[in-house]
Amino acid sequence: AATRLSGEITAVAVDARGRVLLGGTFANLSGTTGGNLVRFLPNGTIDASFNPRPNGAIAGIVVQPDGRILVVGNFTTVSDTARNRIARIDDNGALDVTYDPSANAAISSLVLQPDGKAVVGGAFTAFTPNLTSTAVPRSYLARVNENGTIDTNYNPSPNSNVNALVLQADGKVVAGGLFTSVIPNATGTPVTRNHLARFNADGSLDTGYNPNPNAQVDTLAAAGNQLVVGGAFSSLQPGAAGAVVER
């Protein structure tokens, strides 16, 4: 029988065994229970053993080298357990109960570093990791340690939503979104960056990178040593000076 989707797919990942993970806002697939996150076996059939049941949208999926799965979005429970917008799921579909960064608003994107830390972007302004009582302020961009705590040494602090992220081979992160300035690592001095910025591995701003699109960036993809950028913009003015490049 054909697989029927009731909703929208917004995230895709493939694991080392060739299984395909789909995330989004769909209600069901071919009558299966749960929704928003599903795994297909290599032969194209649904993996009925995998049913984490996030209760809201999935915006990003990354499979870790150990097979565990990081998901982000706008959900508040996974497997009927409280998980705010970010969760880690074991290969068998069970929730990793040791990992709970707990963002206070939607997460739109994530990338996984080789050291196991995850950089996440979205609409959030704070995390309350692993059921602690003290919120950690983080505006729109943060790095989460492998144990679910927040990396206190990483704080680029854009002034509005981050919609998309790309991790470069050199460890730098390119972020795109609605923002128009950043305050790297709480220096207190805003630096103008319109909708697209690159950050060094320590969270500081790469000052030599400033494509300067004239409206929001919604998606990013690596293409060799280049970057493909999509969004609502119609021009770029690299370095905020010189000729405007229409796109």
C-alpha positions in Angstrom: 0.0 0.0 0.0 1.1 3.6 -0.6 2.4 5.6 2.3 0.1 8.6 3.0 1.2 11.7 4.8 -1.3 13.9 6.6 0.7 17.1 7.0 4.1 18.6 6.2 7.7 17.2 6.2 10.3 19.8 7.4 13.3 17.7 8.4 15.0 14.6 6.9 18.0 12.5 8.1 19.5 9.2 7.1 21.2 6.9 9.7 24.2 4.6 9.2 21.9 1.6 8.4 20.2 3.4 5.6 17.0 4.1 7.5 15.3 7.5 6.7 13.9 9.7 9.5 11.2 12.2 8.6 10.1 15.0 10.9 7.4 17.7 10.5 3.8 18.4 11.4 2.1 15.3 10.0 -0.6 13.6 12.0 -0.1 10.0 10.7 1.5 7.9 8.1 -0.6 5.1 6.6 -2.7 4.9 9.8 0.2 4.5 12.2 -0.2 5.9 15.7 1.7 9.0 16.9 3.0 11.6 14.4 5.5 14.3 13.6 8.5 11.9 13.6 8.7 8.6 11.7 11.5 6.2 10.5 11.5 4.2 7.3 13.4 0.9 6.9 15.8 0.7 3.9 13.0 -1.2 2.0 10.7 1.7 2.3 8.4 0.3 4.9 7.6 2.2 8.2 9.6 1.0 11.2 6.7 0.3 13.5 9.1 -0.2 16.5 10.1 3.5 16.4 7.4 5.7 17.9 8.7 8.6 20.0 5.4 10.6 19.6 6.6 14.2 19.9 3.5 16.4 20.4 4.5 19.2 18.2 6.5 20.2 15.1 9.9 18.7 14.3 12.2 21.2 12.6 15.6 19.5 12.6 17.0 15.9 13.0 20.6 14.8 13.4 21.8 11.3 13.9 24.8 11.0 16.2 27.7 8.7 15.4 26.5 6.4 18.2 23.1 6.1 16.6 21.2 8.3 19.0 19.0 10.9 17.4 18.8 14.6 18.3 15.5 16.4 17.3 14.5 20.0 17.7 11.3 21.9 17.0 8.3 23.2 18.9 7.1 20.2 20.9 6.8 20.0 24.6 6.6 16.2 25.2 8.3 13.1 23.7 7.1 9.6 24.6 4.6 11.4 26.9 7.4 12.9 28.9 8.1 16.6 29.2 10.7 17.7 26.7 10.8 21.4 25.6 11.8 21.8 22.0 14.9 19.6 22.1 15.3 15.9 22.9 17.6 12.9 22.3 16.1 9.6 21.3 17.8 6.2 21.5 18.1 4.1 18.4 15.2 1.9 19.5 12.9 4.9 19.7 13.0 5.3 23.5 13.6 8.8 25.0 17.0 9.4 26.4 16.0 10.5 29.9 19.4 11.9 30.8 19.2 14.7 28.2 16.9 17.6 28.7 18.2 21.1 27.7 14.7 22.5 27.8 14.4 25.7 25.6 11.7 28.3 26.4 10.6 28.7 22.7 10.9 27.0 19.4 14.2 25.7 18.0 14.4 25.9 14.2 17.8 24.4 13.4 20.7 22.4 14.7 24.2 21.2 13.7 26.3 18.6 15.5 30.0 19.2 16.2 32.5 16.4 16.1 32.9 16.7 19.9 29.2 15.8 20.4 28.1 19.4 21.2 25.1 20.7 19.3 24.7 24.3 18.1 21.0 25.2 18.0 19.2 28.3 16.6 15.6 29.5 17.0 13.2 31.8 18.8 14.3 31.0 22.3 15.9 33.3 24.9 16.7 30.8 27.7 17.3 27.2 28.6 16.6 25.4 31.9 18.8 22.3 31.5 18.1 18.9 33.1 15.3 20.1 35.4 17.4 22.7 37.2 15.6 25.6 38.7 17.9 28.3 37.2 17.4 29.4 33.6 20.5 30.1 31.5 19.9 33.1 29.2 20.7 32.5 25.5 19.3 34.7 22.8 18.4 32.8 19.6 21.7 30.8 19.3 23.3 28.4 21.8 25.6 25.5 22.1 24.4 22.4 24.1 26.9 20.1 25.7 26.7 16.3 25.2 25.2 15.9 28.6 22.4 18.4 27.9 23.8 21.4 29.8 24.5 24.7 28.1 28.0 25.7 27.0 28.6 28.8 29.1 31.6 29.8 26.9 29.5 30.1 23.8 27.1 33.1 23.4 27.0 34.9 20.0 23.7 36.6 21.0 22.0 37.7 17.8 19.1 40.1 18.4 16.4 38.0 16.7 15.5 34.6 15.4 18.0 32.2 13.9 16.3 30.1 11.2 19.2 28.1 9.7 22.7 26.9 10.6 25.6 25.3 8.7 28.7 23.9 10.4 31.9 24.3 8.4 34.8 21.8 8.3 36.9 24.4 10.3 34.4 24.5 13.1 32.9 27.8 12.2 29.1 28.1 12.2 27.2 30.2 9.7 23.8 31.4 11.0 20.9 32.9 9.0 17.7 34.4 10.2 15.9 37.6 11.1 18.6 39.2 13.2 20.3 42.5 12.3 23.1 42.6 15.0 25.0 40.3 17.3 26.7 40.8 20.7 29.3 38.0 20.7 30.0 36.4 24.1 28.3 39.2 26.0 30.8 41.9 25.1 28.0 44.5 25.5 28.7 46.1 22.1 26.3 45.2 19.2 27.9 44.5 15.9 25.7 45.0 12.8 25.1 41.7 10.9 22.0 41.7 8.7 20.5 38.2 8.5 23.7 36.2 7.9 26.8 35.9 10.1 29.6 33.5 10.8 30.9 32.6 14.2 34.3 31.1 15.2 34.4 27.9 17.3 34.6 30.0 20.5 31.4 31.9 19.7 33.2 35.1 18.6 32.2 36.8 15.4 34.1 36.2 12.2 34.6 39.9 11.4 35.8 39.2 7.9 32.5 37.7 6.8 29.5 39.9 6.0 27.4 39.1 3.0 24.7 41.5 4.2 21.4 40.3 2.6 18.6 42.8 2.7 16.0 40.6 4.2 15.7 37.4 6.2 17.5 34.1 5.5 15.5 31.0 5.9 17.7 28.1 4.7 21.4 27.3 4.3 23.2 24.4 2.7 26.9 23.7 2.1 28.1 23.2 -1.4 31.8 22.3 -1.3 33.6 25.4 -0.1 30.6 27.6 -0.9 27.2 28.2 0.7 23.8 28.2 -0.8 21.5 30.7 0.9 17.7 31.0 0.6 15.2 33.4 2.0 13.2 36.6 1.5 16.1 38.8 0.4 16.5 40.3 -3.1 20.1 41.6 -2.8 23.4 41.3 -1.0 25.9 44.0 -0.2 29.0 42.2 1.0 31.0 44.1 3.6 28.1 46.6 3.8 29.9 48.7 1.2 30.4 48.8 -2.5 28.1 47.5 -5.2 24.8 45.8 -4.4 24.5 42.3 -5.8 20.9 41.5 -6.8 19.7 37.9 -6.0 
